[in-house]
Amino acid sequence: MPAFLESTLQSPAFIPSVMLLLGILIGTIVHALWAIKRRQSDLQVLQGLETSAAQLNTENQLLNKQCEQQYTQITTLTTRLEQKSHQVVQLHTQQQERERAHQQQLLQFEKQQQALSTQFEHLAQKIFNANGAEFSKKQEQSVKLLLEPFQQQLGHFSQQVEQFQHTQVSSHASLNTELKHLKALNQEITQEAHSLSKALKGDKKLTGTWGEIQLERCLQVSGLTSGVHYQREANFVTTQGQNRRPDFIINLPDNKHIIVDSKMSLVAYDAAVSADTEQAQNTALGQHVKALRKHMDDLAHKDYSTLNGANSPHFVLMYLAIEPAFIEALKHDTTLYEYGAQKNIILVSNTTLMPVLKTISNLWLLERSHSQAFALAERAGDIYQQVSVIAQRLSKLGRSLQTVTNHYNDSITAIVGKQGLYGKVERFGELAKNSEALPDIEEIHQDIEAHKLLALTEEKL
């Protein structure tokens, strides 16, 4: 054995060094197992977030698709209404032209009738003034020949007048039918537009639900999980026995909470957007601010921040899902934010709420890291204590082995020495017959423990 290795194995610090390496190895294994478990936990949380985000995206796509379908239907119906209106205008124009043509034909007919009557009177006068039967017959034939073309013209003209009147009646009937259809279509479009407008602006329950969906989407996008980091519409009972159900309770580390309530006010804001004049717009914005102040007063009256079980700061976040409505309200009334703050109501929108939610999410990450570090420190302390006990027992065992080895070697020296019993008994073997040879007796090496430890280490490697 090399002298260096032998000196190393005989060194008193060898066993503690081996124990230290064993402790480091155990700590490394524990840390690797903890890292794997943490990664699996993070993957599960990430998968849950991705699933929630996918569901929210699906719901949002469905709502957008429904709005797009309604908008497409309104656009289609509006186009049809414009086309029918254009057709009505054309039909009215055609009817007026036909009436003018009819009037002109009637005037021409009256003029021709007067001319024919005049000519007939002149001819009759000539006939009655004529003398003689033969002359009368000839005149009668002449009158017939003369009046026959006029009679044919009158018959043809009468047929044209009757045909024109029939055409006018048919046109009026067709026009009335089209007008009735357009009236019904206009009523249908008006009803659908009213329903859509009511759904988006007038139905407070629907708009409130939409605002809560947008608020929950902000919570989930920020990395917060329902049931873990926040609760929706949790029920609280006041000291007067009244039920209070805030929209969202956001959990904070150390059993703290933040209350967020979603409010939607679209009627006045929509009127401001669609206003034609600046005065009308300012009036509508004033109504919009007034509605927001009323929401603040209602929240201040409910006093969510003092609910039993909700360890919340002395303020409540009032969330507006529509960013332009939030901006226009603050532009129109610069004291609106201060008005809410005096009542412990903080007005927020997506741009101002997201940094707060992201900070809360990071606080939870830090809390989880601290908890894991504390648990790891406790586990490391337990492992260190166990290794310390094992090291003490091994040290005690090593001292016992050293003592036994020394006693054994002393006995071997006493037996195998020059004047020892082994040499004297060995001479008897020369005199005895069929005697077996005495086994060799050697001293045990002082570093037998080191040899065994080295052999065990090589087997593990």
C-alpha positions in Angstrom: 0.0 0.0 0.0 1.4 3.5 -0.8 2.6 5.4 2.1 0.4 8.4 1.3 -2.7 6.2 1.2 -1.7 4.4 4.3 -1.1 7.7 6.2 -4.4 9.0 4.9 -6.3 5.9 6.1 -4.5 6.1 9.5 -5.4 9.8 9.9 -7.8 10.5 12.8 -9.8 12.9 10.6 -10.5 10.3 8.0 -13.8 9.0 9.5 -15.3 12.4 10.2 -14.4 13.4 6.6 -16.2 10.3 5.3 -19.2 11.2 7.5 -19.2 14.7 6.1 -19.1 13.4 2.6 -21.9 11.1 3.4 -23.9 14.0 4.8 -23.3 16.1 1.7 -24.3 13.2 -0.5 -27.5 12.7 1.5 -28.3 16.4 1.3 -27.7 16.5 -2.4 -30.1 13.5 -2.9 -32.7 15.2 -0.7 -32.3 18.5 -2.6 -32.7 16.7 -6.0 -35.8 14.9 -4.8 -37.2 18.2 -3.5 -36.4 20.0 -6.8 -38.2 17.2 -8.8 -41.2 17.4 -6.5 -41.3 21.2 -6.8 -41.1 21.0 -10.6 -43.9 18.5 -10.7 -46.0 20.8 -8.5 -45.2 23.8 -10.6 -46.1 21.9 -13.8 -49.4 20.9 -12.2 -50.1 24.5 -11.3 -49.1 25.7 -14.8 -51.3 23.1 -16.4 -54.2 24.2 -14.2 -53.6 27.8 -15.2 -53.3 26.9 -18.9 -56.6 24.9 -18.6 -58.4 27.9 -16.9 -56.9 30.3 -19.4 -58.1 28.1 -22.3 -61.6 27.9 -20.8 -61.7 31.6 -20.3 -60.4 32.2 -23.9 -63.1 29.8 -25.1 -65.9 31.7 -23.2 -64.5 35.0 -24.5 -64.4 33.7 -28.1 -68.0 32.4 -27.8 -69.1 35.9 -26.5 -67.2 37.6 -29.2 -68.6 35.2 -31.8 -72.2 35.9 -30.6 -71.6 39.7 -30.7 -70.1 39.3 -34.2 -73.2 37.2 -35.3 -75.6 39.8 -33.9 -73.6 42.6 -35.5 -73.6 40.7 -38.9 -77.4 40.1 -38.6 -78.0 43.8 -37.9 -75.7 44.8 -40.8 -77.5 42.3 -43.1 -81.0 43.5 -42.0 -79.9 47.1 -42.4 -78.7 46.4 -45.9 -81.9 44.7 -46.8 -83.9 47.7 -45.3 -81.8 50.1 -47.4 -82.5 48.0 -50.5 -86.2 47.8 -49.8 -86.3 51.5 -49.1 -84.6 52.2 -52.4 -87.1 49.9 -54.1 -90.0 51.8 -52.5 -88.5 55.1 -53.8 -88.2 53.6 -57.3 -91.8 52.3 -57.1 -93.1 55.7 -55.9 -91.2 57.4 -58.8 -92.6 54.9 -61.3 -96.1 55.4 -59.9 -95.8 59.2 -60.2 -94.6 58.9 -63.8 -97.5 56.6 -64.7 -99.9 59.0 -63.1 -98.5 61.8 -65.1 -98.7 59.7 -68.3 -102.3 58.8 -67.4 -103.2 62.4 -66.9 -101.7 63.3 -70.2 -103.5 60.5 -72.0 -106.8 61.6 -70.4 -106.2 65.2 -71.5 -105.5 63.9 -75.0 -108.6 61.7 -74.9 -110.8 64.7 -73.9 -109.3 66.8 -76.6 -109.9 64.1 -79.2 -113.4 63.6 -77.9 -114.2 67.3 -78.2 -112.7 67.4 -81.7 -114.8 64.4 -82.7 -117.9 65.9 -81.2 -117.3 69.1 -83.1 -116.7 67.2 -86.4 -119.8 65.1 -85.7 -122.0 68.1 -85.2 -120.7 69.7 -88.4 -121.4 66.5 -90.3 -124.9 66.1 -88.8 -125.7 69.7 -89.6 -124.7 69.0 -93.2 -126.8 65.8 -93.3 -129.9 67.4 -91.9 -129.6 70.3 -94.3 -129.4 68.0 -97.3 -132.5 67.3 -99.3 -133.7 64.1 -100.9 -133.7 60.5 -99.8 -130.9 59.5 -102.2 -128.8 62.2 -101.0 -129.6 61.1 -97.4 -128.6 57.6 -98.2 -125.4 58.7 -99.8 -124.7 61.0 -96.9 -125.5 58.3 -94.4 -123.0 56.0 -96.1 -120.5 58.8 -96.2 -121.1 59.5 -92.5 -120.6 55.8 -91.7 -117.4 55.7 -93.7 -116.3 58.9 -92.1 -117.2 57.8 -88.5 -115.9 54.3 -88.8 -112.2 55.2 -88.3 -113.1 57.4 -85.4 -115.1 54.6 -83.8 -112.1 52.3 -84.2 -109.8 54.9 -82.7 -112.2 55.4 -79.8 -112.4 51.6 -79.1 -108.6 51.2 -79.3 -108.2 54.2 -76.9 -110.8 52.7 -74.5 -108.9 49.4 -74.5 -105.6 51.3 -73.7 -107.3 53.2 -70.9 -108.7 50.0 -69.4 -105.4 48.2 -69.7 -103.6 51.2 -68.1 -106.2 51.2 -65.2 -105.7 47.5 -64.7 -101.9 48.0 -64.7 -102.2 50.8 -62.2 -104.4 48.6 -59.9 -101.8 45.8 -60.1 -98.9 48.2 -59.4 -100.8 49.6 -56.4 -101.4 46.1 -55.1 -97.8 45.1 -55.5 -96.6 48.4 -54.0 -98.9 47.9 -51.0 -97.6 44.3 -50.6 -93.9 45.5 -50.7 -94.7 48.3 -48.2 -96.3 45.9 -45.8 -93.3 43.6 -46.1 -90.9 46.5 -45.5 -93.0 47.6 -42.5 -92.8 44.1 -41.0 -89.0 43.9 -41.8 -88.4 47.3 -40.2 -90.3 46.2 -37.1 -88.2 43.0 -36.9 -85.0 44.9 -37.3 -86.0 47.5 -34.7 -86.9 44.7 -32.3 -83.6 42.9 -32.8 -81.6 46.1 -32.5 -83.5 46.9 -29.3 -82.9 43.5 -27.9 -79.2 43.7 -28.7 -78.9 47.2 -27.3 -80.8 46.0 -24.2 -78.5 43.0 -23.7 -75.3 45.2 -24.0 -76.5 48.3 -22.1 -79.8 47.9 -20.3 -79.7 44.5 -18.8 -77.8 45.2 -15.6 -77.6 41.6 -14.6 -76.0 40.6 -17.9 -73.5 43.5 -17.9 -72.7 42.8 -14.3 -71.9 39.2 -15.1 -69.8 40.3 -18.0 -67.8 42.6 -15.7 -67.2 39.9 -13.2 -66.0 37.5 -15.9 -63.5 40.2 -17.1 -62.3 40.7 -13.5 -61.8 37.0 -12.9 -59.9 36.7 -16.1 -57.5 39.4 -14.8 -57.1 37.4 -11.6 -56.3 34.2 -13.5 -54.0 35.9 -16.0 -52.0 37.4 -13.0 -51.3 33.8 -11.8 -53.9 33.6 -9.1 -56.0 30.4 -8.6 -59.7 30.2 -7.7 -60.3 28.7 -4.3 -56.6 29.1 -3.4 -55.7 32.7 -3.9 -59.2 34.2 -4.2 -62.9 33.4 -3.6 -65.9 34.5 -5.7 -69.0 35.8 -3.9 -68.1 34.5 -0.5 -70.9 35.0 2.0 -70.4 37.1 5.1 -72.8 38.0 7.9 -72.6 41.4 9.5 -73.2 42.1 13.2 -76.7 43.1 12.3 -77.4 39.7 10.7 -77.3 41.0 7.1 -75.7 38.9 4.4 -72.9 40.5 2.3 -71.5 38.8 -0.8 -68.5 40.8 -2.3 -67.7 39.9 -5.9 -64.1 38.7 -5.1 -62.0 38.2 -2.0 -58.3 38.1 -2.8 -56.2 36.2 -0.2 -52.9 37.6 1.0 -50.1 35.9 3.0 -50.5 36.0 6.8 -54.3 35.6 6.5 -54.9 39.1 5.0 -57.5 39.9 2.3 -58.3 42.5 -0.3 -61.9 43.0 -1.5 -62.6 43.8 -5.2 -66.2 44.6 -6.4 -67.0 44.9 -10.1 -69.3 47.7 -11.3 -70.7 48.4 -14.8 -72.2 51.7 -15.9 -72.8 51.7 -19.7 -76.1 53.6 -20.3 -74.8 57.1 -19.7 -71.3 56.3 -21.2 -73.0 55.0 -24.4 -75.0 58.1 -24.6 -71.8 60.2 -24.4 -70.1 58.2 -27.1 -73.1 58.5 -29.5 -73.7 62.2 -28.7 -73.9 64.5 -31.7 -72.9 67.7 -29.9 -70.3 68.6 -27.3 -73.0 69.8 -24.9 -74.9 66.5 -25.1 -71.7 64.7 -24.6 -70.8 66.7 -21.5 -74.3 66.1 -20.1 -74.0 62.3 -20.7 -70.5 62.2 -19.1 -71.9 64.1 -16.1 -74.6 61.4 -15.8 -71.8 58.7 -16.1 -69.8 60.3 -13.3 -72.9 60.6 -11.2 -73.6 56.8 -11.7 -70.1 56.0 -10.6 -70.4 58.2 -7.5 -73.6 56.3 -6.6 -71.8 53.0 -7.0 -69.1 54.3 -4.6 -71.7 55.5 -2.1 -73.4 52.0 -2.2 -70.0 50.2 -1.6 -69.2 52.6 1.2 -72.6 51.9 2.8 -72.0 48.1 2.6 -68.6 48.7 4.3 -67.0 45.4 3.1 -63.7 46.2 4.7 -65.1 45.7 8.3 -66.7 42.3 7.6 -66.1 39.6 10.2 -63.6 37.0 8.8 -62.4 39.3 6.1 -59.1 40.7 7.4 -59.0 43.5 4.9 -57.3 46.9 4.8 -59.7 49.8 5.3 -60.5 50.2 1.6 -62.3 48.3 -1.2 -61.2 48.2 -4.9 -64.1 49.2 -7.3 -63.3 47.7 -10.7 -64.4 49.1 -14.1 -64.0 46.6 -17.0 -64.2 49.2 -19.8 -61.0 51.2 -19.8 -62.4 54.2 -21.9 -65.3 54.6 -19.5 -62.7 54.8 -16.6 -60.5 57.3 -18.5 -63.4 59.6 -19.6 -64.9 59.6 -16.1 -61.6 60.8 -14.6 -61.1 63.4 -17.4 -64.6 64.8 -16.9 -64.3 64.9 -13.1 -60.8 65.1 -11.8 -62.0 64.8 -8.2 -63.7 61.4 -8.7 -60.7 59.4 -7.5 -60.4 61.6 -4.4 -64.1 61.3 -3.7 -63.9 57.5 -3.7 -60.7 57.5 -1.6 -62.4 59.6 1.1 -65.0 56.8 1.3 -62.3 54.1 1.3 -63.2 53.1 -2.3 -60.3 52.9 -4.8 -61.4 53.1 -8.4 -59.4 50.8 -10.6 -59.4 49.5 -14.2 -57.4 46.9 -16.1 -54.2 49.0 -16.3 -54.2 49.9 -12.6 -55.5 46.6 -11.2 -53.0 44.3 -13.1 -49.9 45.6 -11.3 -51.6 45.1 -8.0 -52.6 41.5 -8.9 -49.2 40.7 -10.2 -47.6 42.0 -6.9 -50.0 39.8 -5.0 -49.1 36.8 -7.1 -45.4 37.5 -6.5 -46.1 37.7 -2.8 -47.6 34.2 -2.9 -44.5 32.9 -4.8 -42.2 34.4 -2.1 -44.4 33.0 0.6 -44.3 29.5 -1.0 -40.5 29.8 -1.4 -40.1 30.8 2.3 -42.3 27.9 3.4 -40.3 25.5 1.3 -37.0 26.9 2.6 -38.2 26.6 6.2 -39.4 23.0 5.6 -36.1 22.2 3.9 -34.2 23.8 6.8 -36.2 21.7 9.3 -35.6 18.5 7.2 -31.9 19.3 6.9 -31.7 19.8 10.7 -33.3 16.4 11.2 -30.9 14.7 8.8 -27.9 16.5 10.4 -29.1 15.2 13.9 -29.5 11.7 12.6 -26.0 11.7 10.9 -24.6 13.1 14.1 -26.0 10.2 16.1 -24.7 7.7 13.6 -21.3 9.3 13.7 -21.2 9.2 17.5 -22.1 5.5 17.4 -19.5 4.7 14.7 -16.9 6.6 16.7 -17.8 4.6 19.8 -17.7 1.4 17.8 -14.4 2.3 16.4 -12.9 2.9 19.8 -14.3 -0.4 21.0 -12.8 -2.2 18.0 -9.5 -0.5 18.6 -9.5 -1.7 22.3 -10.4 -5.3 21.3 -7.7 -5.3 18.6 -5.0 -4.1 21.0 -6.0 -6.8 23.5 -5.9 -9.4 20.7 -2.5 -8.4 19.5 -1.1 -8.4 23.0 -2.4 -11.9 23.4 -0.9 -13.0 20.1 2.4 -11.4 21.1 2.4 -13.3 24.4 1.6 -16.6 22.7 3.8 -16.3 19.5 6.8 -14.7 21.2 10.2 -16.4 21.6 9.2 -17.7 25.1 5.6 -18.0 24.2 3.3 -20.9 24.5 2.9 -21.4 20.8 6.6 -22.2 20.3 6.6 -24.7 23.1 3.5 -26.5 21.9 4.8 -26.5 18.3 7.7 -28.7 19.4 5.2 -31.4 20.6 4.1 -31.8 17.0 7.4 -33.3 16.1 6.9 -36.0 18.7 3.2 -36.7 18.1 2.0 -38.9 15.3 -0.7 -38.0 12.9 -0.9 -34.5 14.3 -2.2 -31.6 12.3 -0.2 -28.5 11.8 -0.9 -25.6 14.0 -2.6 -22.7 12.2 -0.6 -19.5 11.7 -1.5 -16.9 14.3 -0.9 -13.2 13.2 -1.6 -9.9 14.7 -4.5 -7.9 13.4 -3.5 -4.8 11.5 -4.2 -1.7 13.5 -6.1 0.0 10.6 -8.5 -2.9 9.9 -11.4 -0.5 10.2 -9.9 1.6 7.4 -9.4 -1.4 5.2 -13.0 -2.4 5.6 -14.3 1.1 4.9 -12.1 1.3 1.8 -13.4 -2.1 0.6 -17.0 -1.0 1.1 -16.3 2.3 -0.7 -14.8 0.4 -3.7 -17.8 -2.0 -3.9 -20.2 0.9 -4.0 -18.2 2.6 -6.7 
